[in-house]
Amino acid sequence: MRIILTLWAVPLCLFWSWYALSFYDISFGTIFFSRGLHDLVFEVYGNALGVPPGEVPVMAAWACTIDTALIGAIAAFRWRAGWYPQLRTWLEGQAAAFSVSQTASHEDHAVGDTVLLLIEAGDEPQSVTALPDGRVLPAE
């Protein structure tokens, strides 16, 4: 798997490094990193693909994004024994904390119950309905 990751990462790093250096014409005195070669390469690729040369970098970026997602999914599947139990434990802890906070915030009132509530403005009892997220609505 490490060989696959290396064979994926090295060409991407080389291509995007060349792209950035040649795009900004940081040529270090060589033709390889010049803006002229940059424009020529994308003009040739644009003509070969039948698209404007300005669209070729965008197409390359999309291809790299899809390739990265595919390689990431394969790596996650291969190494799931290392991360999946930790994720499952963390999610169970989050679910337990959420249920405790929901129980405490509703003060033993079930969702949809109509209860009497004193409003500070007028101190008149009003009927309200409890919502799942802790908010209340005036009862009709």
N, C-alpha and C positions, 0 to 999 in steps of 0.2 A: 504494500500500500504506500510505503514511503517513496518507492521508486515512481509510482504513478503520480503522487503529489509533486515530486521533484520535476517530472516530465511535464506537468501542468504549469507549475509556478515559474520555472526558468524562462520558457518562451514568452509568457505574459510579461514578466519583468523586463526582459530584453526589448520586446516590441514597444511597450509603453514608455520605457526609458528613451528609446530611439525617437518615438513619436514626440515626446515632450521636448527633447533637446533640439530636434530638427524643426519643430513647429516654431520655437522661439529663436531659431537660427543661432544656437550655441554650438558652433561647429568645431571648436578647438583646432581650427586651421585645416580640417579635413573636409572633403566633399561629402563624406558619408552622413555627417550631421547637418548639412547645409539645408536651407529652406528650398533651394532649387531642386535638390534631389527629393525632398519631401513632396513638393508639388508634382514632380514627375512621377513618383511612385503611385500617388493616389490618382493621377490622371490615367496612368496605364491600367490600374485596377478598375477605375470607373468605366473606362472604355470596354474592358473585358466583361464587366458585369452589366453594362448597358445602363448605368446610373450616373448622375452627375458626380464629379470627383469629391465634392463636399459632403456627400452622403456616405462615402466609404468608411470614414472613421466612426460614424454613428453605428453603421452596420457591424463594424468590428467590435465596438463596445457592447452591443447587444449580444453578439456571439460569445464574447468573453463572459458576460453576465450569466448567460444560460449555461455555458460550460462550467463556470464556477459553481452554480447551483447544483448541477448534476454531480460534479466531483464532491461537493460538500454533502450531498445526500448519500452518496456511496460511502464516503468516509464515516458519516454519522451512523449508517446502518452497520458498517463493519465494526465500529468501536462502541456500539450501543451498550455493551456489558459494562463499560466504564462510566458512562454518563447517565444512563436510564435509571438505575436504582437511586442515584442522588436526586434526580429530577422528580421521581415519584415520591420520595420522602419529603422533599421540599413542597410539592403540591399538596400532599396530605396535611402537612403542617399549616399551609395557607388556608386550606379548607376548614381545618379545626379552628384556627384563629378567627376566620370569618363567621363561623357558626356561633362562637362564643360572643363576638361583638354584636351579632344580630340579636341574640338572646338578651344581652344586656341592654341594648338600645331600645327594644320594644317593651320593656318593663312587663313582661309576661302577657302581653296582648297579642293575639294572633292577627295575622294579616287579614284585613277586611272587617275586623271587629269595629263596632261603633262604640266609642267611649266618650265620657264627659270630660272636658278639658277647660280649665280656667284660663282665659286670655288676660294678660296683664293690662291691656288697655282699658277694659271696662269691668274686669273681674266678673263678667257674666258667664255662667256655664254655657258651653256650646258643644254640640255633638260633632265629632270628627271621625274620619275613617283612616286607619293606619295603612300605609303602603309598604311594600317589601323593602324599599331602600331607606326606611326610617322617616320619610316625610309623612305629613298628614294632610288630608283634604277635608274641607267642611262637609258634613253629611247633609244630604238634601231632605 
